[in-house]
Each structure stands twice: as structure tokens, then as C-alpha cells.
Amino acid sequence: MRKRGESGVKLRHLLKEKLSRAEIEALAKRVGDAQLLVAPKRRAEAEGLSGGKLLDWLAADGGNLRRPIVIVDGKVTLGFNAAAQAELEERV
């Protein structure tokens, strides 16, 4: 497993360095739907939002995003649940 600071690993604290709307839009295309990027605890707040409004809402606060977002070999893993963790460990 790669450790913090090794080449090829980029860490970004999403609460301090928010993703731009364009970055979120590109990420949403990779995962298939912007709704998948919504943090589980914020889903109620995001109800009724879609399209550009949802992207703007996600970009407004890094806490709105499901974290961590890990990209390995072009494949995106969102959040830390048992399935995501197992999938990530297989790829790293």
C-alpha cells in the first residue's frame, strides 16, 4: 500500500480545499450520477436538487461530498464502507 507522501499519491482535504463545480461535474460523470457524491448524512438536505443546482450545492461545502474519494487506476471509490474498502485493497 502506498503511504502518504509517496509519489503518485495526492491528498486533498476537501473541507479546506473544496472541489470546484467543474471538478465535481467531471467526477459525477465518472461515477454515473451526481447523487452518488452526496454524503450520507446530507442526503435529506439534497432532496429535490438535481442538475446544476445539485452541482452548485456540492461545490459550496466540501462536507456535502461523500468522503473519502479515492481514484486508483482510473476507478473511483466513494466512502468507506466494507465493500468499498475491500475493492480498494484489491486495486492497490
N, C-alpha and C positions, 0 to 999 in steps of 0.2 A: 504494500500500500504506500502511496506517496504521502509524504508528510508536509506540513505547512512549510513554505519557503522553497521547496524543491522546484526545479524548472518544470514548466508545463502546468503548474497549478496556480490558479488565480483566485484569490479570496476577495470577496466584496461584502461589506457589512451593509445590507440592504436598508437598514433603518437609518444609517448615517449617510449613505451614498445611494440614493434612490435610483431605480431604473427609469430611464426616460420612456415616454409614451411609445416612441419608435422601437425601443428595445423590448418593451412588453408586447407590442404588436407582433414583432418577429418571433418572440418566444411563444406567443399564443398560436401562431401558425405551425410551429414545430410540434406542439403538444396536441393540436387539433381544435381547441376551444379555449377562449379566454376565461370561461367559468372555471376551468380546471386550475387556474392560477390563484383563485381566491382562497385565502387562509380559512381553514375550517371554522374558526371562531368568528369570522367576519361574514360568513355566508348570509346571515339574516340581513345585514346591512346592504349587501349587494343584490338582494332580491329586487327584481324589476329593472335592473340595469342591464344593458346589452350594448353591443357595438361600441361606438366611440365613447359613450358615457361610461361604460364599464372600464374601458382602457384608461380614460382620464382618472377615474376613481382609483384604479390600481396604481397609477403613476403618482397620485397625490400623497400616498403614505406607504412606505415600504412594509409597514405592518399589515397592510391589506393583502400582501402576497403570501402564498404558501411557501414556507421555507423549510429546509434549505432547497435551493435549486442547484442540482448538480448535473453538469454536462460532461459525459465521458464518451469519447469516440463518436461524437455527434448525436448520442442518445440522451434524452433529458429524463431525469428522475426528480420528482417533486415530493417534498415532505419526507418525514422519517417515520414510516410505518414498517412493520416486519417485512412485507413483500418488497417495498422499495429498497430497504436495506439489503436484503438478500440479492436482489437484482444488481444493485450497485457493487456489491462484493464480488459477484461473478465477473463483472466487466473490468474491475480494477486490478 
